Amino acid sequence: MTRNTLIFVTQQVDPEHPVLAATVPKLRALAERFDEVVVLADGAVAGVLPSNCRVHTYGTASRLGRGARYTSALASELRRRPAGVLVHMTPLQAILAAPLTRVARVPLLLWFTHWKPSRTLTAAERLVDTVLTVDRRSFPLDSTKVQPIGHGIDLSAFPCGRREPVSRLRVIALGRTSPAKGLETIVRAAALADVDLELRGPSLTDEERAERARLTSLGARFEEPVTYSEVPELLLGKDVFVNNMREGALDKVVYEAAATCMPVLASNSGFDDILPTTLRFPREDAEVLAARLRELAVADRNALGRSLRDAVEERHSLEHWADEVFAAVTA
């Protein structure tokens, strides 16, 4: 059996999943670089991956049962001597994998990008060989194991589009209605700048539902979430994308919006590799954000958007991400 096999551990393989849909193009890109990709997932939609991908699902009703099925499938695949195991966004799965990969002498890598540290993540960081993330600031622990490799945006799915002049700027913000998203500042800035603001995203927890209700009372307009495949068309119909996520989290949709040649405004300093200072604002400052929106209303937004797409293509394309994963696994 060739060693040029990657075991990829994830939660779901579903091109329409509200959070994990982008995992599917990532797996397709990895399948172009490895002879075989073996996917271990809690659940998977059939027929969405290339022929050189094999999928094991370990989902079951009990947490103990999931763990047992996962480790059993992993142990079986490790006997084939793969090049490495990459765990996607689930530190607990990395912890469960570590004893098995150590015995098999197979590299264990963790892909993780989120602002929130945890004891589980701390334990996983100690056990894995390498941590892959978007940027050093997108991993919440100080670690010498971190390798920043970009976000892996599928540029073919997010084409560049020209926006025609409009009398009133069409602004959009996407994502769950978590307080960490800082949506109140965006709502207040939109009112100050007199722009049309559309908010879209699910409210999956009690906290998110309460935040949505609070923002609605402030005059925010929410539309229903769209599927992942509908996001490019939605973005192409807007003029400016705004993101106010707290530091440490680099929302993928910021890069996706920029890929469509749309100007993006963001508060997070982690976006400084694609966004100049003129497209950033202090997180709590609605007045500065409103000023940025007024500036964009009269700017050459198409030229600005093209420069952002170029930056995404250089540093955060799917091809770049997959190349970096291959290099890290086979190093």
Contacts in CASP RR format, 6 or more apart in sequence:
PFRMAT RR
TARGET T0000
AUTHOR 0000-0000-0000
METHOD contacts of the structure
MODEL  1
MTRNTLIFVTQQVDPEHPVLAATVPKLRALAERFDEVVVLADGAVAGVLP
SNCRVHTYGTASRLGRGARYTSALASELRRRPAGVLVHMTPLQAILAAPL
TRVARVPLLLWFTHWKPSRTLTAAERLVDTVLTVDRRSFPLDSTKVQPIG
HGIDLSAFPCGRREPVSRLRVIALGRTSPAKGLETIVRAAALADVDLELR
GPSLTDEERAERARLTSLGARFEEPVTYSEVPELLLGKDVFVNNMREGAL
DKVVYEAAATCMPVLASNSGFDDILPTTLRFPREDAEVLAARLRELAVAD
RNALGRSLRDAVEERHSLEHWADEVFAAVTA
1 80 0 8 1.000
1 81 0 8 1.000
2 35 0 8 1.000
2 36 0 8 1.000
3 81 0 8 1.000
3 82 0 8 1.000
3 83 0 8 1.000
4 34 0 8 1.000
4 35 0 8 1.000
4 36 0 8 1.000
4 83 0 8 1.000
4 330 0 8 1.000
5 34 0 8 1.000
5 35 0 8 1.000
5 36 0 8 1.000
5 37 0 8 1.000
5 38 0 8 1.000
5 80 0 8 1.000
5 81 0 8 1.000
5 82 0 8 1.000
5 83 0 8 1.000
5 84 0 8 1.000
6 30 0 8 1.000
6 34 0 8 1.000
6 36 0 8 1.000
6 37 0 8 1.000
6 38 0 8 1.000
6 82 0 8 1.000
6 83 0 8 1.000
6 84 0 8 1.000
6 85 0 8 1.000
6 86 0 8 1.000
6 329 0 8 1.000
7 37 0 8 1.000
7 38 0 8 1.000
7 39 0 8 1.000
7 40 0 8 1.000
7 74 0 8 1.000
7 77 0 8 1.000
7 78 0 8 1.000
7 82 0 8 1.000
7 84 0 8 1.000
7 85 0 8 1.000
7 86 0 8 1.000
8 27 0 8 1.000
8 30 0 8 1.000
8 37 0 8 1.000
8 38 0 8 1.000
8 39 0 8 1.000
8 40 0 8 1.000
8 85 0 8 1.000
8 86 0 8 1.000
8 88 0 8 1.000
9 39 0 8 1.000
9 40 0 8 1.000
9 41 0 8 1.000
9 70 0 8 1.000
9 74 0 8 1.000
9 85 0 8 1.000
9 86 0 8 1.000
9 87 0 8 1.000
9 88 0 8 1.000
9 90 0 8 1.000
9 93 0 8 1.000
9 94 0 8 1.000
9 97 0 8 1.000
10 20 0 8 1.000
10 23 0 8 1.000
10 39 0 8 1.000
10 40 0 8 1.000
10 41 0 8 1.000
10 88 0 8 1.000
10 89 0 8 1.000
10 90 0 8 1.000
11 20 0 8 1.000
11 41 0 8 1.000
11 42 0 8 1.000
11 43 0 8 1.000
11 88 0 8 1.000
11 89 0 8 1.000
11 90 0 8 1.000
12 20 0 8 1.000
12 23 0 8 1.000
12 41 0 8 1.000
12 42 0 8 1.000
12 43 0 8 1.000
12 44 0 8 1.000
13 23 0 8 1.000
13 24 0 8 1.000
13 27 0 8 1.000
13 39 0 8 1.000
13 41 0 8 1.000
13 43 0 8 1.000
13 44 0 8 1.000
13 45 0 8 1.000
13 48 0 8 1.000
13 49 0 8 1.000
13 55 0 8 1.000
14 20 0 8 1.000
14 21 0 8 1.000
14 24 0 8 1.000
14 43 0 8 1.000
14 44 0 8 1.000
14 45 0 8 1.000
14 48 0 8 1.000
15 21 0 8 1.000
15 24 0 8 1.000
15 45 0 8 1.000
15 48 0 8 1.000
15 228 0 8 1.000
15 229 0 8 1.000
16 227 0 8 1.000
16 228 0 8 1.000
16 229 0 8 1.000
17 23 0 8 1.000
17 228 0 8 1.000
18 202 0 8 1.000
18 225 0 8 1.000
18 227 0 8 1.000
18 228 0 8 1.000
21 227 0 8 1.000
21 228 0 8 1.000
21 229 0 8 1.000
22 152 0 8 1.000
22 154 0 8 1.000
22 228 0 8 1.000
22 252 0 8 1.000
23 88 0 8 1.000
24 48 0 8 1.000
24 49 0 8 1.000
25 154 0 8 1.000
25 157 0 8 1.000
25 318 0 8 1.000
26 152 0 8 1.000
26 318 0 8 1.000
26 321 0 8 1.000
26 322 0 8 1.000
27 37 0 8 1.000
27 39 0 8 1.000
27 49 0 8 1.000
27 53 0 8 1.000
28 49 0 8 1.000
28 50 0 8 1.000
29 318 0 8 1.000
29 319 0 8 1.000
29 321 0 8 1.000
29 322 0 8 1.000
30 37 0 8 1.000
30 322 0 8 1.000
30 325 0 8 1.000
30 326 0 8 1.000
31 37 0 8 1.000
31 49 0 8 1.000
31 50 0 8 1.000
31 52 0 8 1.000
31 53 0 8 1.000
32 50 0 8 1.000
32 322 0 8 1.000
33 322 0 8 1.000
33 323 0 8 1.000
33 325 0 8 1.000
33 326 0 8 1.000
34 52 0 8 1.000
34 83 0 8 1.000
34 326 0 8 1.000
35 52 0 8 1.000
36 52 0 8 1.000
36 53 0 8 1.000
36 54 0 8 1.000
37 49 0 8 1.000
37 52 0 8 1.000
37 53 0 8 1.000
37 54 0 8 1.000
38 53 0 8 1.000
38 54 0 8 1.000
38 55 0 8 1.000
38 56 0 8 1.000
38 77 0 8 1.000
38 82 0 8 1.000
39 49 0 8 1.000
39 53 0 8 1.000
39 54 0 8 1.000
39 55 0 8 1.000
39 56 0 8 1.000
40 55 0 8 1.000
40 56 0 8 1.000
40 58 0 8 1.000
40 70 0 8 1.000
40 73 0 8 1.000
40 74 0 8 1.000
40 77 0 8 1.000
41 55 0 8 1.000
41 56 0 8 1.000
41 57 0 8 1.000
41 58 0 8 1.000
42 57 0 8 1.000
42 58 0 8 1.000
42 59 0 8 1.000
42 66 0 8 1.000
43 57 0 8 1.000
43 59 0 8 1.000
44 55 0 8 1.000
44 57 0 8 1.000
49 55 0 8 1.000
56 73 0 8 1.000
56 77 0 8 1.000
58 66 0 8 1.000
58 67 0 8 1.000
58 69 0 8 1.000
58 70 0 8 1.000
58 73 0 8 1.000
59 66 0 8 1.000
59 69 0 8 1.000
60 66 0 8 1.000
60 69 0 8 1.000
67 96 0 8 1.000
70 93 0 8 1.000
70 96 0 8 1.000
71 96 0 8 1.000
71 97 0 8 1.000
71 100 0 8 1.000
74 85 0 8 1.000
74 96 0 8 1.000
74 97 0 8 1.000
74 100 0 8 1.000
75 100 0 8 1.000
78 85 0 8 1.000
78 100 0 8 1.000
78 101 0 8 1.000
78 104 0 8 1.000
78 106 0 8 1.000
79 104 0 8 1.000
81 104 0 8 1.000
81 106 0 8 1.000
82 106 0 8 1.000
83 106 0 8 1.000
83 107 0 8 1.000
83 329 0 8 1.000
83 330 0 8 1.000
84 101 0 8 1.000
84 106 0 8 1.000
84 107 0 8 1.000
84 108 0 8 1.000
84 109 0 8 1.000
84 329 0 8 1.000
85 97 0 8 1.000
85 101 0 8 1.000
85 106 0 8 1.000
85 107 0 8 1.000
85 108 0 8 1.000
85 109 0 8 1.000
86 109 0 8 1.000
86 110 0 8 1.000
86 111 0 8 1.000
86 132 0 8 1.000
86 325 0 8 1.000
86 329 0 8 1.000
87 93 0 8 1.000
87 94 0 8 1.000
87 97 0 8 1.000
87 108 0 8 1.000
87 109 0 8 1.000
87 110 0 8 1.000
87 111 0 8 1.000
87 124 0 8 1.000
87 128 0 8 1.000
88 111 0 8 1.000
89 111 0 8 1.000
89 112 0 8 1.000
89 113 0 8 1.000
89 114 0 8 1.000
91 110 0 8 1.000
91 112 0 8 1.000
91 118 0 8 1.000
91 120 0 8 1.000
91 121 0 8 1.000
91 123 0 8 1.000
91 124 0 8 1.000
91 125 0 8 1.000
92 120 0 8 1.000
92 124 0 8 1.000
94 108 0 8 1.000
94 110 0 8 1.000
94 124 0 8 1.000
94 127 0 8 1.000
94 128 0 8 1.000
95 120 0 8 1.000
95 123 0 8 1.000
95 124 0 8 1.000
95 127 0 8 1.000
97 108 0 8 1.000
98 108 0 8 1.000
98 124 0 8 1.000
98 127 0 8 1.000
98 128 0 8 1.000
101 107 0 8 1.000
101 108 0 8 1.000
102 108 0 8 1.000
107 129 0 8 1.000
107 130 0 8 1.000
107 329 0 8 1.000
108 127 0 8 1.000
108 128 0 8 1.000
108 129 0 8 1.000
108 130 0 8 1.000
109 128 0 8 1.000
109 129 0 8 1.000
109 130 0 8 1.000
109 131 0 8 1.000
109 132 0 8 1.000
109 328 0 8 1.000
109 329 0 8 1.000
110 124 0 8 1.000
110 125 0 8 1.000
110 128 0 8 1.000
110 130 0 8 1.000
110 131 0 8 1.000
110 132 0 8 1.000
111 132 0 8 1.000
111 133 0 8 1.000
111 325 0 8 1.000
112 121 0 8 1.000
112 131 0 8 1.000
112 132 0 8 1.000
112 133 0 8 1.000
112 139 0 8 1.000
113 133 0 8 1.000
113 134 0 8 1.000
113 138 0 8 1.000
113 139 0 8 1.000
113 151 0 8 1.000
113 249 0 8 1.000
113 250 0 8 1.000
114 138 0 8 1.000
114 140 0 8 1.000
114 248 0 8 1.000
114 249 0 8 1.000
115 138 0 8 1.000
115 140 0 8 1.000
115 180 0 8 1.000
115 245 0 8 1.000
115 246 0 8 1.000
115 247 0 8 1.000
115 248 0 8 1.000
115 249 0 8 1.000
116 140 0 8 1.000
117 140 0 8 1.000
117 141 0 8 1.000
121 140 0 8 1.000
121 141 0 8 1.000
122 141 0 8 1.000
125 131 0 8 1.000
125 141 0 8 1.000
125 143 0 8 1.000
125 145 0 8 1.000
128 145 0 8 1.000
129 145 0 8 1.000
130 145 0 8 1.000
130 147 0 8 1.000
130 328 0 8 1.000
131 139 0 8 1.000
131 143 0 8 1.000
131 145 0 8 1.000
131 146 0 8 1.000
131 147 0 8 1.000
132 147 0 8 1.000
132 149 0 8 1.000
132 324 0 8 1.000
132 325 0 8 1.000
132 328 0 8 1.000
133 139 0 8 1.000
133 146 0 8 1.000
133 147 0 8 1.000
133 148 0 8 1.000
133 149 0 8 1.000
134 148 0 8 1.000
134 149 0 8 1.000
134 150 0 8 1.000
134 151 0 8 1.000
134 250 0 8 1.000
134 316 0 8 1.000
135 148 0 8 1.000
135 150 0 8 1.000
135 250 0 8 1.000
135 270 0 8 1.000
135 273 0 8 1.000
136 146 0 8 1.000
136 148 0 8 1.000
137 247 0 8 1.000
137 248 0 8 1.000
137 250 0 8 1.000
137 269 0 8 1.000
137 270 0 8 1.000
138 148 0 8 1.000
138 248 0 8 1.000
138 249 0 8 1.000
138 250 0 8 1.000
138 270 0 8 1.000
139 146 0 8 1.000
140 248 0 8 1.000
147 324 0 8 1.000
147 328 0 8 1.000
149 320 0 8 1.000
149 321 0 8 1.000
149 324 0 8 1.000
149 325 0 8 1.000
149 328 0 8 1.000
150 315 0 8 1.000
150 316 0 8 1.000
150 320 0 8 1.000
150 321 0 8 1.000
150 324 0 8 1.000
151 250 0 8 1.000
151 252 0 8 1.000
151 255 0 8 1.000
151 316 0 8 1.000
151 321 0 8 1.000
152 255 0 8 1.000
152 316 0 8 1.000
152 317 0 8 1.000
152 318 0 8 1.000
152 320 0 8 1.000
152 321 0 8 1.000
152 322 0 8 1.000
153 252 0 8 1.000
153 255 0 8 1.000
153 256 0 8 1.000
153 259 0 8 1.000
153 312 0 8 1.000
153 316 0 8 1.000
153 317 0 8 1.000
153 318 0 8 1.000
154 318 0 8 1.000
155 259 0 8 1.000
155 309 0 8 1.000
155 312 0 8 1.000
155 313 0 8 1.000
155 317 0 8 1.000
155 318 0 8 1.000
157 232 0 8 1.000
158 231 0 8 1.000
158 232 0 8 1.000
158 235 0 8 1.000
158 256 0 8 1.000
158 259 0 8 1.000
158 260 0 8 1.000
159 232 0 8 1.000
159 236 0 8 1.000
159 259 0 8 1.000
159 260 0 8 1.000
160 259 0 8 1.000
160 260 0 8 1.000
160 261 0 8 1.000
160 305 0 8 1.000
160 306 0 8 1.000
160 309 0 8 1.000
161 236 0 8 1.000
161 260 0 8 1.000
161 261 0 8 1.000
162 261 0 8 1.000
162 302 0 8 1.000
163 237 0 8 1.000
163 239 0 8 1.000
163 261 0 8 1.000
163 262 0 8 1.000
163 301 0 8 1.000
163 302 0 8 1.000
166 239 0 8 1.000
168 194 0 8 1.000
168 195 0 8 1.000
168 196 0 8 1.000
169 193 0 8 1.000
169 195 0 8 1.000
169 196 0 8 1.000
169 239 0 8 1.000
169 240 0 8 1.000
169 293 0 8 1.000
169 296 0 8 1.000
169 297 0 8 1.000
170 195 0 8 1.000
170 196 0 8 1.000
170 198 0 8 1.000
170 237 0 8 1.000
170 238 0 8 1.000
170 239 0 8 1.000
170 240 0 8 1.000
171 190 0 8 1.000
171 195 0 8 1.000
171 196 0 8 1.000
171 197 0 8 1.000
171 198 0 8 1.000
171 238 0 8 1.000
171 239 0 8 1.000
171 240 0 8 1.000
171 241 0 8 1.000
171 242 0 8 1.000
171 293 0 8 1.000
172 197 0 8 1.000
172 198 0 8 1.000
172 199 0 8 1.000
172 200 0 8 1.000
172 234 0 8 1.000
172 235 0 8 1.000
172 238 0 8 1.000
172 240 0 8 1.000
172 241 0 8 1.000
172 242 0 8 1.000
173 181 0 8 1.000
173 183 0 8 1.000
173 186 0 8 1.000
173 197 0 8 1.000
173 198 0 8 1.000
173 199 0 8 1.000
173 200 0 8 1.000
173 241 0 8 1.000
173 242 0 8 1.000
173 243 0 8 1.000
173 244 0 8 1.000
174 199 0 8 1.000
174 200 0 8 1.000
174 201 0 8 1.000
174 231 0 8 1.000
174 241 0 8 1.000
174 253 0 8 1.000
175 181 0 8 1.000
175 200 0 8 1.000
175 201 0 8 1.000
175 202 0 8 1.000
175 225 0 8 1.000
175 251 0 8 1.000
175 253 0 8 1.000
176 201 0 8 1.000
176 202 0 8 1.000
176 203 0 8 1.000
176 204 0 8 1.000
176 208 0 8 1.000
177 183 0 8 1.000
177 199 0 8 1.000
177 201 0 8 1.000
177 202 0 8 1.000
177 203 0 8 1.000
177 208 0 8 1.000
177 209 0 8 1.000
177 211 0 8 1.000
177 212 0 8 1.000
177 215 0 8 1.000
177 222 0 8 1.000
178 205 0 8 1.000
178 207 0 8 1.000
178 208 0 8 1.000
178 211 0 8 1.000
179 207 0 8 1.000
179 211 0 8 1.000
180 245 0 8 1.000
180 246 0 8 1.000
180 249 0 8 1.000
181 244 0 8 1.000
181 245 0 8 1.000
182 244 0 8 1.000
182 245 0 8 1.000
182 246 0 8 1.000
182 283 0 8 1.000
183 199 0 8 1.000
183 211 0 8 1.000
183 215 0 8 1.000
183 220 0 8 1.000
183 244 0 8 1.000
184 214 0 8 1.000
184 215 0 8 1.000
184 218 0 8 1.000
185 244 0 8 1.000
185 267 0 8 1.000
185 283 0 8 1.000
185 284 0 8 1.000
185 285 0 8 1.000
185 286 0 8 1.000
185 289 0 8 1.000
186 197 0 8 1.000
186 199 0 8 1.000
186 242 0 8 1.000
186 244 0 8 1.000
186 286 0 8 1.000
186 289 0 8 1.000
187 197 0 8 1.000
187 199 0 8 1.000
187 215 0 8 1.000
187 218 0 8 1.000
187 219 0 8 1.000
187 220 0 8 1.000
188 218 0 8 1.000
188 286 0 8 1.000
188 290 0 8 1.000
189 242 0 8 1.000
189 286 0 8 1.000
189 287 0 8 1.000
189 289 0 8 1.000
189 290 0 8 1.000
189 293 0 8 1.000
190 196 0 8 1.000
190 197 0 8 1.000
190 290 0 8 1.000
190 293 0 8 1.000
192 286 0 8 1.000
192 287 0 8 1.000
192 290 0 8 1.000
193 289 0 8 1.000
193 290 0 8 1.000
193 291 0 8 1.000
193 293 0 8 1.000
193 294 0 8 1.000
193 297 0 8 1.000
195 240 0 8 1.000
195 293 0 8 1.000
195 297 0 8 1.000
197 220 0 8 1.000
197 221 0 8 1.000
198 221 0 8 1.000
198 223 0 8 1.000
198 238 0 8 1.000
199 215 0 8 1.000
199 220 0 8 1.000
199 221 0 8 1.000
199 222 0 8 1.000
199 223 0 8 1.000
200 222 0 8 1.000
200 223 0 8 1.000
200 224 0 8 1.000
200 225 0 8 1.000
200 226 0 8 1.000
200 234 0 8 1.000
201 222 0 8 1.000
201 225 0 8 1.000
202 208 0 8 1.000
202 225 0 8 1.000
203 209 0 8 1.000
203 211 0 8 1.000
203 212 0 8 1.000
212 222 0 8 1.000
215 222 0 8 1.000
216 222 0 8 1.000
226 234 0 8 1.000
231 253 0 8 1.000
231 256 0 8 1.000
232 256 0 8 1.000
232 260 0 8 1.000
235 241 0 8 1.000
235 256 0 8 1.000
235 257 0 8 1.000
235 260 0 8 1.000
235 262 0 8 1.000
236 260 0 8 1.000
236 262 0 8 1.000
238 262 0 8 1.000
239 262 0 8 1.000
239 263 0 8 1.000
239 296 0 8 1.000
239 301 0 8 1.000
240 262 0 8 1.000
240 263 0 8 1.000
240 264 0 8 1.000
240 265 0 8 1.000
240 293 0 8 1.000
240 296 0 8 1.000
240 301 0 8 1.000
241 253 0 8 1.000
241 254 0 8 1.000
241 257 0 8 1.000
241 258 0 8 1.000
241 262 0 8 1.000
241 263 0 8 1.000
241 264 0 8 1.000
241 265 0 8 1.000
242 264 0 8 1.000
242 265 0 8 1.000
242 266 0 8 1.000
242 289 0 8 1.000
242 293 0 8 1.000
243 251 0 8 1.000
243 253 0 8 1.000
243 254 0 8 1.000
243 264 0 8 1.000
243 265 0 8 1.000
243 266 0 8 1.000
243 267 0 8 1.000
243 268 0 8 1.000
243 271 0 8 1.000
244 266 0 8 1.000
244 267 0 8 1.000
244 283 0 8 1.000
244 289 0 8 1.000
245 251 0 8 1.000
245 266 0 8 1.000
245 267 0 8 1.000
245 268 0 8 1.000
246 268 0 8 1.000
246 283 0 8 1.000
247 268 0 8 1.000
247 269 0 8 1.000
247 270 0 8 1.000
247 283 0 8 1.000
248 268 0 8 1.000
248 270 0 8 1.000
249 268 0 8 1.000
250 268 0 8 1.000
250 270 0 8 1.000
250 271 0 8 1.000
254 264 0 8 1.000
254 266 0 8 1.000
254 271 0 8 1.000
255 274 0 8 1.000
255 312 0 8 1.000
255 316 0 8 1.000
257 264 0 8 1.000
258 264 0 8 1.000
258 274 0 8 1.000
258 275 0 8 1.000
258 305 0 8 1.000
258 308 0 8 1.000
258 309 0 8 1.000
258 311 0 8 1.000
258 312 0 8 1.000
259 308 0 8 1.000
259 309 0 8 1.000
259 312 0 8 1.000
259 313 0 8 1.000
260 309 0 8 1.000
261 302 0 8 1.000
261 305 0 8 1.000
261 306 0 8 1.000
261 308 0 8 1.000
261 309 0 8 1.000
262 301 0 8 1.000
262 305 0 8 1.000
262 308 0 8 1.000
263 279 0 8 1.000
263 296 0 8 1.000
263 299 0 8 1.000
263 301 0 8 1.000
263 304 0 8 1.000
263 305 0 8 1.000
263 308 0 8 1.000
264 271 0 8 1.000
264 275 0 8 1.000
264 279 0 8 1.000
264 308 0 8 1.000
265 275 0 8 1.000
265 279 0 8 1.000
265 280 0 8 1.000
265 281 0 8 1.000
265 289 0 8 1.000
265 292 0 8 1.000
265 293 0 8 1.000
265 296 0 8 1.000
266 275 0 8 1.000
266 279 0 8 1.000
266 280 0 8 1.000
266 281 0 8 1.000
267 280 0 8 1.000
267 281 0 8 1.000
267 282 0 8 1.000
267 283 0 8 1.000
267 289 0 8 1.000
268 280 0 8 1.000
268 283 0 8 1.000
269 280 0 8 1.000
271 280 0 8 1.000
272 280 0 8 1.000
273 311 0 8 1.000
273 315 0 8 1.000
274 308 0 8 1.000
274 311 0 8 1.000
274 312 0 8 1.000
274 315 0 8 1.000
274 316 0 8 1.000
275 308 0 8 1.000
278 292 0 8 1.000
278 295 0 8 1.000
279 292 0 8 1.000
279 304 0 8 1.000
281 288 0 8 1.000
281 289 0 8 1.000
281 292 0 8 1.000
282 288 0 8 1.000
296 304 0 8 1.000
314 320 0 8 1.000
END
